[in-house]
Amino acid sequence: MLGWLSTKAKSIIRNNHINGFVRLCNNQVEFLSILNEVRSCRGGPWSDDLIKRVEEYILCGANSGISVYRLKVLSSLDIGHALGVIAVGISRDDFRSTKGKKRKVHCTTGTIILPVKALDKTVKYTYSPSCNLNFHPANRFHYDLAIESLRDFSILILDALSTGNASWAILGNDKNWKWSYCTQARVAYSHCILRYGSLNCEMPPKSWKDGKEIPAKEQIDTLAHLAQMHLLERQDAS
């Protein structure tokens, strides 16, 4: 399945145990709409409107620089998945502890998990840690996809979702959603402790670098804030 890749690319993939990638979609309404239509169509053919919505809302109309995070395990509990969720969300005001804003109850994010084996030879991926801007631990998990045809790749995604080759998750803040931001933050926090040791936002680990907009100490403080969010909400309710 890796025949079209260079020897160097194959080595990178094997050494990092890359079995798939996760792509995030912050437009919950459109993401759910796409999933519902995939279910109702039962394998296609896919309408032009549906294909264009995948192009716009999942791929953001891009043929290159499509931001994804590598996965070792094709699961929403994989470390790469959790770090990617935090990395994409941390720039939002309602994620950051210093902003003092509480996330809306129905704030959600969708994720699509694409196995490497589901990608054809027209899909290229490049290791791009510098393109992950504001959450340092996710840098080494970040890749950019480049595709030849936006339409063909959108159809590939729809086919993979329909056949079950690709899986999805919707992350929310309340009990209506199976997966939660809090769980993702706890997975990410656990990984960071194992990698960096004790996390003190006033004295960040030396290897934990500032982001483009968010300093290391605020990254750590926000991660800890998200990981204990449910505990804080229970205390507020009592």
Secondary structure, 3 states (H helix, E strand, C coil): CCCCCCHHHHHHHHHHCCCEEEEEECCHHHHHHHHHHHHHHCCCCCCHHHHHHHHHHHCCCCCCCEEEEEECCCCCCCHHHHHHHHHHHCCCCCCCHHHCCCCCCCCCEEEEEEEHHHCCCCCEEEECHHHCCCCHHHHHHEEEEECCCHHHHHHHHHHHHHHCCCEEEEEECCCCCCEEHHHHHHHHHHHHHHHHCCCCCCCCCCCCCCCCCCCHHHHHHHHHHHHCHHHHHHHHHC
